Amino acid sequence: MPKFAANLTMLFNEVPFLDRFEAARRAGFAGVEYLFPYDFDKKELAGRLDDNGLTQVLHNLPAGHWGAGERGIAILPDRAAEFRSGVYRAIEYAVALGCTSLNCLAGIAPAIADRQHLHDVLVQNLAFAAEELGKEGIRLLIEPINTRDIPGFFLNTTAAALAVIDDVGSDNLFLQYDVYHMQIMEGDIARTIAAHVGRIGHVQLADNPGRHEPGTGEINYPFLFDHLDAVGYRGWVGCEYKPRTTTEAGLGWLPALRSAA
């Protein structure tokens, strides 16, 4: 059975953020992930992890002005210096939190832009980040995202993300495979995971439609969890979904899965 991490950006949001670590432990999660740690003191976050016996599984590199709608800056030619500064800031947090994987959000492509130029900028930035993270034993991930939730996002399919990884040519760059996003964009989830499991550094989940907990939509998650085991995926699975009602009310899928294992 996979190892599950609670995404604290989306789960337990009925309680203050720092209290979500304890809520995740009480719910039976062994790890946590969230979008960004940068609004909090590193020591405070590390203490919450330690107090609750949790592993910090993942967070993102700084991704620009999130509140203004930015979803990453790695493709933007005029933000290279900001991107590189963000890499070092992310490393500081990851080291303090014992986090061994960082995700890079590529960003939304400007309406008038040469996509090849954006691709080249992304490749250069990822090569830099992969090398710097590698010095600290931290893996770099990139994630394709569906065009419905984030219109204009630069990476939208598994093939597109893998092509970027190939062009970077680093052994420290992996695919973050979000089942929800890829169900919308391309389907064929089981075959895709089996074909590329060696290049997948992290998996995330939500059901579709609605982006709610497993069991609320069309995706056969019991089959998919068995499939992850069968094809040899040994990483974490991040639960990045919007609870249909409350987090606790929607957690029945997790103990049911463990009982069946």
C-alpha positions in Angstrom: 0.0 0.0 0.0 1.4 3.5 -0.8 2.6 5.9 1.8 0.1 8.8 2.0 1.0 12.4 2.8 -1.7 15.0 3.7 -1.6 18.2 1.6 -2.0 20.8 4.4 -2.8 23.5 1.9 -6.0 21.8 1.1 -6.8 19.4 3.9 -7.8 20.4 7.5 -8.3 23.9 6.4 -11.0 24.3 9.0 -8.1 24.7 11.5 -5.2 27.2 11.6 -2.3 26.1 9.4 0.2 25.2 12.1 -2.4 23.1 13.9 -2.9 21.0 10.7 0.2 19.0 11.5 -1.4 17.5 14.6 -4.6 17.0 12.7 -2.8 15.1 10.0 -1.1 12.8 12.6 -4.4 12.1 14.3 -5.9 11.2 11.0 -3.2 8.6 10.4 -1.0 10.3 7.9 2.8 9.7 8.2 3.8 12.6 6.0 2.7 16.1 4.9 3.2 18.4 1.9 1.9 21.9 1.1 2.4 24.6 -1.4 4.8 26.9 0.3 6.5 27.1 3.7 8.0 30.6 3.3 5.5 32.5 5.4 6.5 30.6 8.5 9.6 30.3 10.6 11.7 27.2 9.7 12.2 26.2 13.3 8.5 26.4 14.0 7.7 24.2 11.1 10.4 21.7 12.0 9.1 21.6 15.6 5.6 20.7 14.4 7.0 18.0 12.2 9.0 16.6 15.1 6.3 16.9 17.7 4.0 14.8 15.5 6.4 12.3 14.0 5.8 13.5 10.5 7.9 13.5 7.4 8.0 16.7 5.3 7.5 15.1 1.9 7.3 18.0 -0.5 6.9 21.7 -1.0 7.3 24.0 -4.0 10.0 26.4 -5.0 8.9 30.0 -4.7 6.4 30.6 -7.6 6.1 34.4 -7.9 3.2 36.4 -6.7 0.6 33.7 -5.9 -2.0 36.1 -4.7 -1.8 38.0 -8.0 -2.4 34.8 -10.0 1.2 33.8 -10.8 1.7 30.1 -10.9 5.5 29.8 -11.3 8.2 31.9 -12.9 10.6 29.3 -14.3 9.6 30.0 -17.9 9.8 33.8 -17.7 13.0 35.2 -19.3 13.0 38.4 -17.2 12.7 36.5 -13.8 15.8 34.3 -14.0 17.6 36.1 -11.1 14.4 35.8 -9.0 14.1 32.2 -9.8 17.7 31.4 -8.8 17.3 33.3 -5.6 14.2 31.3 -4.9 16.1 28.1 -5.4 18.5 28.9 -2.6 15.6 30.0 -0.3 13.8 26.7 -1.0 17.0 24.8 -0.2 17.3 26.5 3.1 13.8 25.5 4.1 14.1 22.0 2.7 17.3 21.3 4.6 15.8 22.6 7.9 12.6 20.5 7.4 14.3 17.3 6.2 12.4 17.6 2.9 14.1 15.7 0.1 11.9 16.7 -2.9 11.0 20.1 -4.2 8.5 20.8 -7.0 9.0 23.6 -9.6 5.9 25.1 -11.1 6.7 26.1 -14.6 4.3 29.0 -14.8 1.6 30.5 -17.1 2.8 31.3 -20.6 2.4 35.0 -21.5 -0.2 35.5 -24.2 2.3 36.8 -26.7 5.5 34.8 -26.3 7.7 32.5 -28.3 7.1 29.1 -26.7 10.5 27.8 -27.8 12.1 30.6 -26.0 10.1 29.9 -22.9 11.0 26.2 -23.2 14.7 27.2 -23.4 14.5 29.4 -20.4 12.7 26.6 -18.4 15.4 24.1 -19.4 18.2 26.5 -18.2 16.5 27.2 -14.9 15.8 23.6 -14.2 19.3 22.6 -15.0 20.5 25.2 -12.5 18.0 24.1 -9.8 18.6 20.4 -10.3 22.4 20.9 -9.8 22.0 23.1 -6.7 19.4 20.8 -5.1 21.5 17.8 -5.9 24.4 19.2 -3.8 22.0 18.8 -0.8 20.6 15.5 -1.7 17.2 17.0 -2.7 15.3 15.9 -5.8 13.8 18.4 -8.2 10.3 17.7 -9.7 8.2 19.3 -12.4 4.5 18.9 -12.7 2.1 19.0 -15.7 -1.2 20.7 -14.8 -4.6 20.7 -16.6 -5.7 23.6 -18.6 -9.1 23.8 -17.0 -7.8 24.6 -13.5 -4.9 26.8 -14.7 -5.5 28.1 -18.2 -2.3 28.8 -20.0 -0.1 26.7 -17.8 3.0 25.8 -19.8 3.2 22.1 -19.1 0.0 20.1 -19.6 0.8 16.5 -20.4 3.1 13.7 -19.3 4.9 13.8 -22.7 5.5 17.5 -22.5 7.0 17.3 -19.0 9.2 14.3 -20.0 10.4 16.1 -23.1 11.6 19.0 -20.8 13.3 16.5 -18.5 15.1 14.9 -21.5 16.3 18.3 -22.7 17.6 19.2 -19.2 19.5 16.0 -19.1 19.9 15.8 -15.4 19.7 12.7 -13.3 18.2 14.8 -10.5 15.0 15.9 -12.3 11.8 13.8 -12.0 8.1 13.9 -12.9 5.5 14.8 -10.4 2.5 12.9 -11.6 -0.9 14.2 -10.4 -3.6 11.7 -11.2 -6.3 14.3 -11.2 -4.6 16.6 -13.6 -3.6 13.8 -16.0 -7.1 12.2 -15.9 -8.5 15.4 -17.2 -5.7 16.0 -19.8 -5.0 12.5 -21.2 -6.5 9.6 -19.2 -4.8 6.2 -19.5 -3.5 6.6 -16.0 -2.4 3.0 -15.3 -0.5 2.6 -18.6 1.2 5.9 -18.2 2.4 5.2 -14.7 3.6 1.8 -15.6 5.5 3.1 -18.6 7.3 5.9 -16.7 7.4 4.7 -13.1 11.2 5.0 -13.0 10.9 8.7 -13.8 8.1 9.5 -11.4 9.4 11.1 -8.2 6.0 11.9 -6.6 2.4 11.1 -7.1 -0.6 13.2 -6.1 -4.3 12.4 -6.1 -7.8 13.8 -6.2 -10.9 12.4 -7.8 -12.6 13.8 -10.8 -14.9 15.7 -11.3 -14.8 18.1 -8.4 -11.2 17.4 -7.2 -12.6 15.8 -4.1 -11.4 12.7 -2.0 -11.0 9.3 -3.6 -14.4 7.5 -4.0 -16.3 10.6 -5.0 -15.8 10.5 -8.8 -14.8 8.4 -11.8 -11.3 7.2 -10.9 -11.0 3.7 -9.5 -8.5 4.4 -6.7 -8.5 1.0 -5.1 -7.3 -0.4 -8.4 -4.8 2.4 -8.9 -3.3 2.0 -5.4 -2.8 -1.8 -6.1 -1.3 -0.8 -9.5 1.2 1.5 -8.0 2.5 -1.3 -5.8 2.5 -3.8 -8.7 4.6 -1.6 -11.0 7.1 -0.9 -8.2 6.3 2.7 -7.2 7.7 3.2 -3.7 7.4 6.9 -3.2 4.8 9.0 -1.4 1.3 9.8 -2.6 0.2 13.3 -1.7 -3.5 13.8 -1.0 -4.1 17.1 -2.7 -7.8 17.3 -2.9 -10.6 19.6 -1.8 -12.8 17.8 0.8 -16.4 17.6 -0.4 -17.6 18.6 3.1 -14.9 18.5 5.8 -11.6 16.8 5.8 -12.5 14.4 8.6 -15.9 13.5 7.1 -14.2 12.6 3.9 -11.4 10.5 5.3 -13.3 7.2 5.3 -11.4 6.0 2.2 -8.1 5.9 4.1 -9.0 3.5 7.0 -11.1 1.4 4.6 -8.1 1.0 2.3 -5.8 0.0 5.2 -8.4 -2.5 6.5 -8.5 -4.2 3.0 -4.7 -4.3 2.8 
